[in-house]
């Protein structure tokens, strides 16, 4: 059994491999090794690897250009260095096959919840939505902003003509807005 479970073990017990990836993303952003170049778009700033999970996420971001958060998550969730955390915790009797943490795993989570102060541990225990700093969830959680391209049913005046906010709207919101205007 792991003598001292790390933050990624706690993340896996609390929220599975998705939480492991989110925790690594926050750790990499907080330490400056990955930067958010735009909301939802990440770029490696420093490729130093301190943990296998962080190495998997750095590899998912890539060393050239930028990559969307969704792509990073998708790539990292398929990496053996991430899935290996859950496998090891199952082998150690901390994580059940289907139902989440065992009694020993829940005990470890209770201990980890005591005194959670830094953002990386907060994400590991409670998830991204519980962060105090609003910039971190925007960098790591929000999808990248993409312009809305005019198309069938989308009014031309709602594309980029009405400003920056339109880049955050979905096609469904634009169509709903357009249909409300007709009524």
C-alpha positions in Angstrom: 0.0 0.0 0.0 1.2 3.5 -0.8 2.7 4.9 2.5 1.8 8.5 1.8 -0.9 9.0 -0.8 -0.3 12.0 -3.0 -2.7 14.6 -4.3 -3.5 12.5 -7.4 -4.4 9.5 -5.3 -6.8 11.7 -3.4 -8.2 13.2 -6.6 -8.9 9.7 -8.0 -10.6 8.6 -4.8 -12.8 11.7 -4.7 -13.7 12.0 -8.4 -12.1 9.4 -10.6 -9.6 9.9 -13.4 -11.3 13.0 -14.7 -10.6 14.7 -11.3 -7.0 13.4 -11.6 -6.6 15.3 -14.9 -8.3 18.4 -13.6 -6.0 18.4 -10.5 -2.9 18.0 -12.7 -4.1 20.9 -15.0 -4.5 23.2 -12.0 -1.2 22.1 -10.6 0.5 22.8 -13.9 -1.2 26.2 -14.3 -0.5 27.3 -10.7 3.2 26.4 -11.0 3.5 28.2 -14.3 4.4 25.1 -16.3 1.2 25.4 -18.4 -0.4 28.7 -19.2 -3.9 29.6 -20.4 -3.3 31.6 -23.6 -7.0 32.1 -23.9 -10.0 30.8 -21.9 -10.0 27.0 -22.5 -6.7 27.0 -24.5 -3.5 25.8 -23.0 0.2 26.0 -23.9 3.2 24.4 -22.2 5.5 27.1 -20.7 7.9 24.8 -18.9 8.0 21.1 -19.7 9.7 19.9 -16.5 8.0 16.8 -15.2 7.6 16.2 -11.5 5.1 13.4 -11.4 3.9 10.8 -14.0 0.4 12.2 -14.0 1.7 15.7 -14.7 3.9 14.2 -17.5 0.9 12.7 -19.1 -1.0 16.0 -19.0 2.0 17.9 -20.3 2.3 15.3 -23.2 -1.5 15.8 -23.8 -1.0 19.6 -24.1 2.0 19.1 -26.4 5.1 21.2 -26.8 4.0 23.1 -29.9 1.2 25.6 -30.2 -1.8 25.5 -28.0 -4.4 22.9 -27.3 -8.0 23.1 -26.1 -8.9 21.9 -22.6 -11.3 19.3 -24.1 -8.5 17.8 -26.3 -6.1 17.7 -23.3 -8.6 15.9 -21.1 -9.5 13.4 -23.9 -5.8 12.6 -24.5 -4.8 12.5 -20.9 -7.8 10.3 -19.9 -6.5 7.6 -22.3 -2.9 7.7 -20.9 -1.8 4.8 -18.8 -0.1 7.1 -16.4 -3.5 8.5 -15.5 -5.5 5.3 -15.6 -2.7 3.6 -13.6 -3.6 5.6 -10.6 -7.1 4.0 -10.4 -5.6 0.6 -11.1 -3.1 0.9 -8.3 -5.7 2.2 -5.8 -7.9 -0.8 -6.7 -5.0 -3.1 -6.1 -4.3 -1.5 -2.8 -7.9 -1.8 -1.6 -8.7 1.9 -1.5 -10.9 2.0 -4.6 -13.7 -0.5 -5.3 -14.3 -1.8 -8.8 -17.7 -0.1 -9.4 -18.8 1.8 -6.3 -16.0 4.2 -5.6 -13.7 4.3 -2.5 -13.7 1.5 -0.1 -14.0 2.1 3.7 -10.2 2.6 3.8 -10.4 5.0 0.8 -13.2 7.0 2.5 -11.1 7.3 5.6 -8.2 8.6 3.5 -10.5 11.1 1.9 -11.7 12.4 5.3 -8.1 12.9 6.4 -7.3 14.7 3.1 -10.3 17.1 3.5 -9.0 18.4 6.8 -7.0 21.5 6.3 -7.4 21.9 2.5 -5.9 25.3 1.7 -4.1 25.4 -1.6 -6.0 25.3 -4.9 -4.5 22.0 -6.1 -5.6 20.1 -3.0 -9.0 21.9 -3.2 -9.5 20.6 -6.8 -8.4 17.1 -5.8 -10.9 16.9 -2.9 -13.8 19.1 -4.1 -13.4 19.6 -7.9 -12.9 22.6 -10.1 -16.2 24.3 -9.3 -15.1 24.8 -5.6 -12.1 27.0 -6.4 -11.9 30.4 -4.8 -9.8 32.0 -7.5 -12.2 32.7 -10.5 -9.4 32.8 -13.0 -8.4 29.2 -12.5 -11.7 27.6 -13.5 -12.0 29.9 -16.5 -8.5 28.8 -17.6 -9.0 25.1 -17.0 -12.8 24.5 -17.2 -14.3 26.8 -19.9 -14.3 25.6 -23.4 -12.3 27.8 -25.9 -14.2 30.7 -27.4 -14.8 30.2 -31.1 -16.5 32.7 -33.4 -20.0 31.9 -34.5 -20.1 31.5 -38.3 -23.2 32.7 -40.0 -25.3 29.9 -41.4 -28.8 28.8 -42.2 -31.2 30.2 -39.5 -28.5 32.3 -37.8 -29.2 36.0 -38.3 -26.2 37.8 -39.9 -26.5 40.7 -37.4 -25.8 38.4 -34.5 -22.4 37.0 -35.7 -19.5 39.2 -34.9 -21.3 42.5 -35.6 -22.6 42.7 -32.1 -19.3 42.4 -30.4 -17.1 40.2 -28.4 -19.8 38.5 -26.4 -21.1 36.6 -29.4 -18.0 34.4 -29.4 -19.3 32.8 -26.1 -22.8 32.2 -27.3 -23.8 28.8 -28.7 -25.6 28.3 -31.9 -28.7 27.2 -30.0 -28.7 30.5 -28.0 -28.4 32.5 -31.1 -31.3 30.6 -32.8 -33.4 30.9 -29.7 -32.7 34.7 -29.6 -33.6 35.0 -33.2 -36.8 33.0 -32.8 -37.9 35.1 -29.8 -37.4 38.3 -31.9 -39.8 37.0 -34.6 -42.6 36.3 -32.1 
